[in-house]
Structure formats: structure tokens, C-alpha cells
Amino acid sequence: MIIPYLGKVAIFLATFFAVLTAIAYLLAWRGRKSLARWGRRFFYASTGSIFTAAFCLLYSILTHNFQVAYVYNYSSTDLPLYYLIATFWGGQEGTYLLWIFYAAILGLILLKRSGKFENGNFFFLSLFLLSVLVILIKRSPFALLSNVPIQGAGLNPLLQNYWMTIHPLVMFVGFAATVIPFVFALSALARREYDSWVAYVFPWGILSFISLGAALVMGGFWAYETLGWGGYWGWDPVENSSLIPWFFSAGLIHTLIIHKKKGALKRTGFLLAILAFLAVVYGTFLTRSGILGDFSVHSFLDLGINSYLISSVILFGLLGGGILLYRSKEIKGQTTATDWFSREFLVFGNILGFVLSGFLVLLGMSSPLITRWFGTPASVQTAFYNISITPIAIIVTFFLALFPALTWGSNSKENFWKNIKIPLALAVLASLIIVLMMVRQPLFIIFTSLATFAFFSNARIVWQKLRNGKVAGAFLAHAGMALLFIGVIFSNAYESRTRISLAPGLPQDALGYTFTYQGKDAASPQGKTPHKILVQKGSHSFVAAPKQFFSAYNQGIMRTPYIKRYWNRDLYIAPIEEVDPSVTEQVFNLQKGKESVVKGYTFKFIEFQVSPHQQEANQEVAAILEVTTGRETQKISPKVVADGRGFRQEPARFNHDRALVYIENVQADQGEVTLRVVGQSANTDEIPQLGFAIEVSVKPFINLFWGGSILVVLGGTISLRKRWKDLSLQKNAKIIQQESKTEPVPEKVPF
């Protein structure tokens, strides 16, 4: 029982030493240089205390000490070791501890890489650590229950996925990494070092970019293969709280490139370093304050720490904004490039795109908070994000395509054309093939063509560098981004989706596949019941096994989709519910000339019949069907009518008016109709077997999204390695050595 008390003491000690660290470094910063040594010692002590607290929590989890409320709430004895470890960050208190654990590790690395910025860096870093440690004192992960439960409540089944052991770890590296550019920016502003900070902060900006980017992709894949709604991105506020700092981090590293190459955008670099961190702090407040409880499936409950979270947002906002405004007039830089025929202009355009995207997503995410001030809280629809972000993405893609063909400074049209003609020709050819295959909407044709152009344009540079034994990280990331955009376009805009109700043993056609429900399989040890569905397409067949189970933790039915992956598409089968075919309505797809047995009736789709019309606003489409009940066959014609009042369905009655059939959807180009049957089954005296309702979707070229995401992270990692090498071993190593031999310039700290 001593371990939880040791953990509590460790958090108090970490707070105490963080205060001493801040005081020592502030005094050293203001001239008492000998105190910097004490500042380092206090920081080591604070970091050691944080590590001790983390160890105590992990030990309590692994030893099943259920008297610790946090351990009881998120773990149980039946969890495998990897899930047991993952319960460390299963709740809010654990994630706060994980956040400062990573910040402390990065701080230890920063001690060796701060140079003349050490005093300011660790003063501001200590303030951040204090802001989180105060929360952990208020909501301790070591709070004890009055009684010792025999068993814990367990981990939420939705979190019992291998991504739970990876995704949060990567995400909090990204969150912690945004702190470092922030403290560098404030230190540099305080010291009036408006140029030399760039070399120091560049690797940290890339680290936050790739960590947040990797976490976003992991989170998307987790949702895609676990939650069953069929997507990988839903513009949920918790997703957006990671996306916004990623946008600002992307803008930051591109701004630092312009700063380094041309001495321009100096204020913008400071601003984006501050905004990336503030976005993390603000996102933490918004998603953990309980404000978004009605608008986000991921949001956390209010733990009574709202005042602390708001104080953090205000404190760091005033610090960052105040110091930047105070020094702003002194920052002199070169004029941003106005010649569009240059790399500088393209990079500036992309920076603008990243920043604008960040603020648009921030506006949408904050809508419940904003509308609360004017009455009833409300969130924006996902269409807001799609409509506002898509034009920006198209422009960014165009700039990505042109970037490799231009150089820094002046460019000749001859060299530009020489660099661009092969990628452009390949893009035109690929675009023609895509148009012939499936794309029809003009906006998507433009977007796809530009993304294809951008991919080939950047891939050309990557190939050239590889032939010379080098790796072009930035161009690899740009090629990955283009590939990612192509994957997004096809997997979303050209997805096919339908719902069908399967009766046992009776095949149904949908989206070019035939589905036959074969019943339940034996439940797994975790209680998850697979439902066997035979899927056929031509001579190829397999058995899909989407799962459905009751969760005592959530007191509800949980569902896990089945995904069949092909090189050019995914077949996504999401379970909905068990159904009684005799009393429920059933939805099914039927191809021209094919038959399907539904609710005991045999349906055969003969043809579509389109009525002649004088005006486009008055159209009628009928599906001519043959329905066989026992020995009786009759022709029926359900219709869809479009007139001045909109679309309406006109069902057809059959079996002596005991049943109706509606047209749900028409896929004329595929010769397929989606029908809904309502009413009495043909064999009402039989005891029905339960069927299974599923949602089926085909997602074309979704692998391009995942592959492009990997290339973006890989390219960023290569760039990070290069920047670390530049800082440690090459040009900047000389600067650091010179700084260590000279007395620091007296500083005027602006507070």
C-alpha cells in the first residue's frame, strides 16, 4: 500500500522542484548566472519525481491494486499484459501524467541542445510542467477507495485494440513536442535573438509534425477497423484537437525554411510556434471540460478542473501573445516573395493554406462554445469542414506539383518546362485513365489530376536523389501528401454503400457481390460472437465474420466490422443487428435478370421503365419485377417519382395486399435496384430463424490514403534526421561551440 502514497508524494515533489527550477532559471536569466547550475539540478529532481510517479501508477496497475480508484476504473485482472499497460493512459489522470512524462524526457534532451537559450527555455518549460502538475494534485491518479474491490471495472471494449497500445503514446509525443518550439520562441523573443533560434527549433518543429501526423493516421485506422461506421475521419472535435496543431506545425516548418533561405516571415515563425502549442492547450480544455459531451463521441467527462484548464489557456496565451506583441516592432525581415514564378511564393502559399485550414477547423471545433454564448450550444455539420477545406487542399496540391520544377530565387521558363514536362505528361495520361474508369464530377477531376501531377513531380526528385545515393525527405513527404489526397478523393467521393437484411441461407446481391448468411459462430473468450457470411464474386469466395457482442462495461451492443482488403479497394462489412425476416422490413439489392428470395418471396428484376416527360422536374422511374409466391407469379412496378414537390416513393402491393415493395435506390449504370419489402412473409406459419442486417461498402483505392500517410511520416522522419545532424555535427555545431566560449550578452527579460 505504500506505492500509491509514494506516487502522491512524487507528484508533490515534482511540483515543488518545478517551482524551484522556474525560480532558479529566471534569476539566472536576469543575471545571476551561477543559479543556472541549480536550475539544472532542480529540473533533474522534478523529472525524477515525475518518473517515480509514473512508475508508481504502472506498478499499481500491474499488481491489480484496486483500492487505487484509477486502477479500479480502468483495469481488471482478466486483461492481457499489453492492455493492462495501456490502462495507464486509459483515463484523464493517466494521460496528464503521460503528457508531462514525455515533456520531461524531451526536456532532458533539450538540456543538451538549448545553447544560449537554456535559461529561458527551462523557465517556460517549468511553467508548463507546473500547469499540468497542479491538475494532477487536484485530480490525483493515486486517489484511494474506502474499500478494496475484488475486481476492477475493466477497460472499455472499444479501447481493447492493439492501437490502444501505440496511438496514445505517439499522440502525446506530438503534444509534448509542441512545447519545445513554444519555449524556444519565447526565449528567443526575450533575448532579441530573431534569427539564431531557427537552427535550434527546426528539428523540434519536424518532430511535432511527424508525431501528430502519425497519431492522426493511427487514430483514423483504429476508427476504421474498430468502430464500424465505415470511415477513418469524422471531423470529431477530439480528432480536430490533434489536426489543428498539426496544421500549425506544418506551417511552422515551412516558415522556418523561408526564414533560413531568405530571411523572411520572421514574425510568422514565432507566431506559428506559439499557436501550435496553444492549439494543444486549447484543445485539451475543449475536449476535457465536458463542454463537448453532446457533440463528440470521444470527449471526456468534466473532472472539476475546468478552472485550471481555462487558466492554462489564458496564461500561455497572454505569455505568448504578449511577448510577441512586445517585440514585434523590433523584428525586421526581408519582404516575402511576390514573384509567383519561384519556390518562395509556392511555400508562402502553402503556409497560408495550412494556417487558414487550422483556423477554419478551430472555428468549427469551437462552435459549441461560441453558440453557447448566444443561446443553445450547437455544432457545425461535417459539410462545413469539407466545403471550406477542399478548395484550400486543391490550391496546396497545385503548389506541391509546381514546387519541384522551380528553384529558390529566379527561374527560367526553359528549365521550368524541362522539369515539368514528364510529370505533366504522366499526370495527363493517368487523369485520362481515371476519367474513363469512374470519375465524372468536374471538381474531383481537377483535384485528382492535380494530385497525380504533384505525385509524379515530387517522385521525380525522389528518384533522382536515390540514384545519387541520397534521400529527399521533403519531396518524399510531398509525394505522400499527393497520394493521400488521391486516396481521400476515391475512398470517399466514389464509395458505394448499401444496407441489406440477410435471411439465413438465402443469397442476396449487393454492390457486385452475393452475400449469404450462415449463422453465428462460437463466441470468443472475450464474448465476441462472429456472424458468418459467405461472400461470392464470380469464382472467388470467402467467409466474412463481423462481430457483435454485449458489453457490460457500456451496457450496450458493441460491433466490429469485417474488412476484406484488395490492392485497389476494401470491401467493408459492418454489422447492424439481428433481424426476424418474417416481421421486419428487409432491404436488398437486385440486378437485372437476377432473382432473390426475401421473406419467402422470389423477386426477379426484369427492367427499368422510365416514363416520357416534358420537363426535368417531372420524372418517373419504375422497376418491373416478377414476384412468385408459391405457385402464383405476378408482375409489379414500384416507382420513384420526381416532381415539383421533390422525390417520393410509390410502392407496389402484392400477395393480396399483404406486402409492399419500395424502390430505395436506383443504380441505372450498373443495372441494379435497391428494394425494401414491408409486410407479411410468404410463410407466416413457420418459426423464423433470425437473420442479420449489415451495411456493405466498397472503398476504391483507399490503400493510397494509408500508403500516402506512411510516406508523409517517413519523409518527415528523414528530414528530422537531417536537421538533427545539421544541428549536432555540421554548421550549427560551430555556433554552439563559439557560444560556450563567450560570455552571454546581458538580457532584458520583458517581465
Secondary structure, DSSP 8 states (H G I E B T S, - for coil): -HHHHHHHHHHHHHHHHHHHHHHHHHHHHTT-TTHHHHHHHHHHHHHHHHHHHHHHHHHHHHTT-TTBHHHHHH--TTS-HHHHHHGGGSSHHHHHHHHHHHHHHHHHHHHTS-GGGHHHHHHHHHHHHHHHHHHHHHS-TT-B-SS--SS-----GGG-SGGGGTHHHHHHHHHHHTHHHHHHHHHHHHHT-SSTHHHHHHHHHHHHHHHHHHHHHHHHHHHHHHT-SS-S----HHHHHHHHHHHHHHHHHHHHHHHHHHSB-HHHHHHHHHHHHHHHHHHHHHHHSSTTTTT-SS-----S-HHHHHHHHHHHHHHHHHHHHHHGGG---B-----SSSHHHHHHHHHHHHHHHHHHHHHHHTHHHHHHTTSS-----HHHHHHHHHHHHHHHHHHHHHGGG--SS---HHHHHHHHHHHHHHHHHHHHHHHHHT---HHHHHHHHHHHHHHHHHHHHHHHHHHTT---HHHHHHHHHHHHHHHHIIIIIT-EEEEEEE-BT--EEETTEEEEEEEE----TT--EEEEEEEEETTEEEEE--EEEEETTTTEEEEE-EEEE-SSEEEEEEEEEEE-TTTS-EEEEEETT-EEEETTEEEEEEEEEE---SSTTSEEEEEEEEEEETTEEEEE--EEEEETTEEEEE-EEETTTTEEEEEEEEEGGGTEEEEEEEE--S-TTS----EEEEEEEEEETHHHHHHHHHHHHHHHHHHHHHHHHHHHHSHHHHHHHHHHHS---------
